[in-house]
Amino acid sequence: MIWLDDFAPGQKYLSNKLRLDAAAIKAFAAQFDPQPFHLDEAAARESFFGGLAASGWHTAALTMRLLVESGFRPAGGIIGSRADELKWPRPVRPGDELHVESEVLEVRRSTSRPGQGFIKCRTTTLNQNGEPVQVLVMNLLVQARPA
């Protein structure tokens, strides 16, 4: 567990890797984002993506899983309070192997609640080629070290 006081701008955290297959892409899409380019290879080839692509929300969910399983452990949990940026610069494809790199950008104490504060982090999800597939800048609520 990492207390608010132990975070500093510039700190970086890395996750393990996770490989995605077509079945997982389709299963997520069938339940949460049932668009043809997430469900059917033939339809996907004719789409903007030019082939089967994971939903951006699937990428976001995988990012969260990778974060939770990494050494990035803010006191109180990974609790988002506000997203400043969320973008998906390229699609996630079957066979892609994802990992996450998080960097602390800012640390600030809460003015209204002295026992907590916020860290702003840039979390970049990268594929096996080191190409970003998601960039998220999020403000996280973190507990301060008890007095």
C-alpha positions as CSV (number, residue, x, y, z in Angstrom):
1,M,0.0,0.0,0.0
2,I,1.3,3.4,-1.0
3,W,0.2,6.4,1.1
4,L,-0.4,9.9,-0.5
5,D,2.8,11.1,1.2
6,D,4.8,8.5,-0.5
7,F,3.9,9.5,-4.0
8,A,5.9,12.0,-6.0
9,P,5.8,13.4,-9.5
10,G,7.9,11.3,-11.9
11,Q,7.4,7.9,-10.2
12,K,6.6,5.2,-12.7
13,Y,4.9,1.8,-12.3
14,L,4.8,-1.1,-14.8
15,S,2.4,-4.0,-15.1
16,N,2.7,-7.5,-16.2
17,K,1.6,-8.5,-19.7
18,L,-1.8,-9.8,-20.9
19,R,-2.5,-11.4,-24.3
20,L,-5.9,-10.9,-25.9
21,D,-7.6,-13.3,-28.3
22,A,-10.5,-13.0,-30.7
23,A,-12.8,-15.0,-28.4
24,A,-12.3,-12.6,-25.5
25,I,-12.8,-9.6,-27.8
26,K,-16.1,-11.0,-29.1
27,A,-17.3,-12.1,-25.6
28,F,-16.8,-8.6,-24.2
29,A,-18.4,-7.0,-27.2
30,A,-21.4,-9.3,-27.2
31,Q,-22.2,-8.2,-23.6
32,F,-21.2,-4.6,-23.5
33,D,-20.5,-3.1,-27.0
34,P,-22.3,-5.3,-29.7
35,Q,-21.1,-3.5,-32.8
36,P,-20.2,-5.6,-35.9
37,F,-16.5,-4.6,-36.0
38,H,-16.1,-6.0,-32.5
39,L,-18.1,-9.2,-33.2
40,D,-17.6,-10.4,-36.7
41,E,-14.3,-10.6,-38.7
42,A,-16.0,-10.2,-42.1
43,A,-17.9,-7.1,-41.0
44,A,-14.8,-5.8,-39.3
45,R,-12.8,-6.0,-42.5
46,E,-15.3,-3.7,-44.2
47,S,-15.3,-1.2,-41.3
48,F,-13.1,1.8,-40.4
49,F,-10.9,-0.6,-38.4
50,G,-10.2,-3.0,-41.4
51,G,-10.3,-6.0,-39.1
52,L,-11.5,-7.2,-35.7
53,A,-10.9,-4.7,-33.0
54,A,-11.5,-4.7,-29.3
55,S,-13.9,-2.2,-27.9
56,G,-12.2,0.8,-26.3
57,W,-14.2,-0.1,-23.1
58,H,-12.7,-3.6,-23.2
59,T,-9.2,-2.0,-23.4
60,A,-10.1,0.3,-20.4
61,A,-11.3,-2.8,-18.4
62,L,-8.1,-4.7,-19.2
63,T,-6.1,-1.6,-18.2
64,M,-7.8,-1.6,-14.9
65,R,-7.1,-5.3,-14.4
66,L,-3.4,-4.8,-15.2
67,L,-3.2,-1.9,-12.8
68,V,-4.8,-3.8,-9.9
69,E,-2.5,-6.7,-10.5
70,S,0.6,-4.4,-10.6
71,G,2.7,-2.8,-7.8
72,F,0.6,0.4,-8.2
73,R,-1.3,0.2,-4.9
74,P,-2.6,3.6,-3.7
75,A,-3.8,3.5,-0.1
76,G,-7.6,2.9,-0.1
77,G,-7.6,1.4,-3.6
78,I,-7.5,2.7,-7.2
79,I,-10.4,5.2,-6.9
80,G,-10.8,7.6,-9.8
81,S,-12.4,11.0,-9.1
82,R,-12.0,12.6,-12.5
83,A,-10.6,11.8,-15.9
84,D,-8.8,14.6,-17.6
85,E,-8.1,12.6,-20.8
86,L,-9.0,9.3,-22.4
87,K,-8.0,8.4,-25.9
88,W,-7.5,5.3,-28.0
89,P,-4.9,6.1,-30.6
90,R,-5.0,2.6,-32.2
91,P,-7.1,-0.5,-32.0
92,V,-6.4,-3.6,-30.0
93,R,-6.3,-6.6,-32.2
94,P,-6.5,-10.4,-31.5
95,G,-3.1,-11.6,-30.4
96,D,-2.0,-8.2,-29.0
97,E,-0.1,-8.4,-25.8
98,L,-0.8,-5.4,-23.5
99,H,1.0,-3.9,-20.6
100,V,0.5,-0.7,-18.7
101,E,2.9,2.1,-17.7
102,S,1.7,4.6,-15.1
103,E,3.4,7.8,-14.2
104,V,2.6,10.1,-11.3
105,L,2.2,13.7,-12.7
106,E,1.0,15.6,-9.6
107,V,0.3,15.0,-5.9
108,R,-1.9,17.3,-3.9
109,R,-3.6,17.2,-0.4
110,S,-7.3,17.7,-0.2
111,T,-8.3,21.1,1.2
112,S,-11.6,19.9,2.6
113,R,-10.5,16.4,3.9
114,P,-7.1,16.4,5.6
115,G,-6.8,12.6,5.7
116,Q,-6.7,12.3,1.9
117,G,-5.6,13.8,-1.3
118,F,-5.2,13.3,-5.0
119,I,-2.6,12.0,-7.4
120,K,-2.8,12.7,-11.1
121,C,-1.5,9.8,-13.2
122,R,-1.0,9.2,-16.8
123,T,-1.6,5.5,-17.5
124,T,-0.6,4.4,-21.0
125,T,-1.6,0.9,-22.2
126,L,0.9,-0.4,-24.8
127,N,0.8,-3.3,-27.2
128,Q,3.7,-5.7,-27.9
129,N,5.3,-3.2,-30.3
130,G,5.4,-0.5,-27.6
131,E,2.6,1.4,-29.4
132,P,0.0,3.2,-27.2
133,V,-3.5,1.7,-27.5
134,Q,-5.0,3.8,-24.7
135,V,-3.9,6.9,-22.8
136,L,-5.7,7.8,-19.6
137,V,-5.0,10.8,-17.4
138,M,-6.9,10.3,-14.2
139,N,-7.1,12.0,-10.8
140,L,-7.2,9.3,-8.1
141,L,-8.3,9.7,-4.5
142,V,-5.6,8.4,-2.1
143,Q,-5.5,8.1,1.7
144,A,-2.8,10.1,3.6
145,R,-0.7,8.2,6.2
146,P,-2.6,8.1,9.5
147,A,-1.2,10.4,12.1
